Amino acid sequence: MNEALFNKPTPFEVDLQAAFAARAKATGVQTAAFERFAKQGFPNRRIEGWKWSDFHGALRGLSPANDAEAHADIVTSDFAALNPLEFRIINGRIELPQGEAPEGLRYGVVEPVAAIPELERHAIATLNIAMTRKALGIEVGESVPPDRPILIRHINTNAASAFTQTLMRVSVNARARLIETYEGEGSGLYSHLFHMVVRDGAQFHRTVVHETGTDQIVNTVCAAKVDADAAFKQASLSTGSRLARHETLVHLWASAGSAEINSMALLCDDRHSDFTTQVVHKAPHCRTHQIHKGVARDHGRNVFQGKFEVEREAQKTDAKMTANALLLSDMAEANHKPELEIYADDVECAHGSTCGALDEDALFYLRQRGLDEAVARALLVEAFVGEVIDGMDDDRLGDVFRRKVADWLVYE
Amino acid sequence: MLKIENLHTTVGGNEILKGLSLDVPAGEVHAIMGPNGSGKSTLSYTIAGRDGYEATDGAVMLEGANILGLAPDARAAKGLFLSFQHPMEIPGVQTMTFIRTALNAQRRARGEADMSAADFIRLIREKAKLVGLDDAKLKRPFNVGFSGGEKKRMEMLQMAIFEPRFAIMDETDSGLDIDALKMVGEVVNALRGPGRGFLVITHYQRLLHYIKPDRVHVLADGRIVKSGAAGLAAELEKSGYEQFIEAA
């Protein structure tokens, strides 16, 4: 490999190149991917889509050692009551559930994806393709009972960086519920690439909870292809970390597909959360609804970038995006970028974005009724994010979210 | 009961109340009437303790204790209730949950036990019927999408449930039809009695057909400029406020 792949590399990038060069089994595709990544380096704030999430700067002083000892005390998942089928990816190492797979469900450790055309220009996704050794593969068949969710716990506990992938397929008319949690006190870079297909008539529900320690730097990219009459539904909650960017890229490929992408960020100290999403409407009669709620106090930084692209063929598109930010301190930040790019002429598309403090009139009203200031503020914050929880179709998941909001508010 | 002595209040640096004194003995209902901008809402907010309404002088004594230094919720726990002129909509907060949380917060602050869920549901259903609110409304987010009249009914519902020691009704009659006015009268008259006081702030005499005040006061330019028996309201209806504006 060329010695000078990077232009002015950071120490992290130098170490990364050494780590990649030391690998015995990199494929030609991976070597090419690494070279493509090296030409760009980590995205920095001068790149439009990354101006509020500067990975280049944040990673400057880190070491990417990839094979650090995996050691983790694993606590019981907050979702254990749902009796999920539990997968763990601990410091990058995949652990499959014990015992036989339920009927209709196939999973295993598989070869990583070689290319995702729509992510070709995404530097970290390209690096992920170069670095990931094995992927978790899951296929959901029609006969799988939807009441038992699949849980993937991404647990990072050390200073090493890790690159992982999940490749998932939800079969025709199947229903699948996936919960992903990001946990642990790790302080390295964690990159996860999630490539999935929701086949005709299938329904896929994804719940994401990011609750890591303060120091973790995370970039996840979920690239989903949604077929005819299929539904992709996602609800996320993030309490942020040093840099936490969760990206969702949905292609509504065929007629009458739908996407619902809701998220909430609850940020304190100097935690950062970035929800970046893009939904591409490629066919007629598709529907996308999106709500983002960001609450920040102290120096918390809430980033939301949402984009709907409606192609010429995508007539009768129904797409709505709402992003609301609540700032609880003078130093908290909200950065929103809602975007619509519409090439079809018979569509209903709308977006709205607001940012403000707690409503003083409402606060006084509640206090006049006897609630002390902390309770009144908590009630208003719960109400603010409530729309995301109300949109969840499983009460048990909603209750977990509600508890997490209440836990967060205890320190408000 | 409620005794206000020489109250001065500034809002945003402007003095709005300029030495207001008023005494509402226990068991009485007093009405305050006055032209726009005379300080009626400032008076209700100052008594209730809203931020930004700074009492620079004087005292507001509720049952013998000055409440001016207390937080709004501490005043509520002492039994002070304000029926808002413009009640808030609070999206995302279910009406029943909110009223129960508030009731129990007040009870706890007074050292009383929480009301059980079953007792509360019985109570709120009974009072909802009294104020003419549908049960379905109680399950909705608080005041969201309610008409002006329904919001005022929601204020009366809370007053009936909290059974405050002293209630200030800030233009509760504005935007109400005859049936709703009658309902307000019924709620007040049912609560009226020894140990409880009311201050009814209004522009017009019509609410006072349903709630017979013991005293009527005229507020102009931040002071009480005239006080009299119930008949004063009818007099004002005829002659208007102009004489008082000039006098003030």
Chai-1 contact restraints between the chains, C-beta under 6 A:
chainA,res_idxA,chainB,res_idxB,connection_type,confidence,min_distance_angstrom,max_distance_angstrom,comment,restraint_id
A,D361,B,M88,contact,1.0,0.0,6.0,A-B,restraint_1
A,A362,B,M88,contact,1.0,0.0,6.0,A-B,restraint_2
A,A362,B,I90,contact,1.0,0.0,6.0,A-B,restraint_3
A,F364,B,R50,contact,1.0,0.0,6.0,A-B,restraint_4
A,Y365,B,M88,contact,1.0,0.0,6.0,A-B,restraint_5
A,R367,B,P72,contact,1.0,0.0,6.0,A-B,restraint_6
A,R367,B,D73,contact,1.0,0.0,6.0,A-B,restraint_7
A,Q368,B,A48,contact,1.0,0.0,6.0,A-B,restraint_8
A,Q368,B,P72,contact,1.0,0.0,6.0,A-B,restraint_9
A,Q368,B,A76,contact,1.0,0.0,6.0,A-B,restraint_10
A,Q368,B,L82,contact,1.0,0.0,6.0,A-B,restraint_11
A,R369,B,A102,contact,1.0,0.0,6.0,A-B,restraint_12
A,G370,B,D73,contact,1.0,0.0,6.0,A-B,restraint_13
A,G370,B,A76,contact,1.0,0.0,6.0,A-B,restraint_14
A,G370,B,A77,contact,1.0,0.0,6.0,A-B,restraint_15
A,G370,B,A102,contact,1.0,0.0,6.0,A-B,restraint_16
A,G370,B,A105,contact,1.0,0.0,6.0,A-B,restraint_17
A,G370,B,Q106,contact,1.0,0.0,6.0,A-B,restraint_18
A,L371,B,D73,contact,1.0,0.0,6.0,A-B,restraint_19
A,L371,B,A102,contact,1.0,0.0,6.0,A-B,restraint_20
A,L371,B,A105,contact,1.0,0.0,6.0,A-B,restraint_21
A,D372,B,D73,contact,1.0,0.0,6.0,A-B,restraint_22
A,A383,B,G92,contact,1.0,0.0,6.0,A-B,restraint_23
A,A383,B,V93,contact,1.0,0.0,6.0,A-B,restraint_24
A,G386,B,G92,contact,1.0,0.0,6.0,A-B,restraint_25
